[in-house]
Amino acid sequence: MNKPYSFSIDQMNGIVEDTYAKIINECENLKKNTNCPNEQVVALLSVIASNYATNKEKKEN
């Protein structure tokens, strides 16, 4: 069983917050430059997220 992980407060207020803002910004740029709907952005994020899923999680889906 995997040990639960939590970001530290410093990480949450630093790299995690920065990464979140960058992802949101890039998704907005994608929508602006391609006129794609939110659903297409969600589909892209889902594909990206699947790259980080464990083998067990991938088998369950």
PyMOL commands that set and color helices and strands:
alter all, ss='L'
color gray80, all
select helices_A, chain A and resi 9-34+38-50+55-60
alter helices_A, ss='H'
color red, helices_A
deselect
rebuild
show_as cartoon
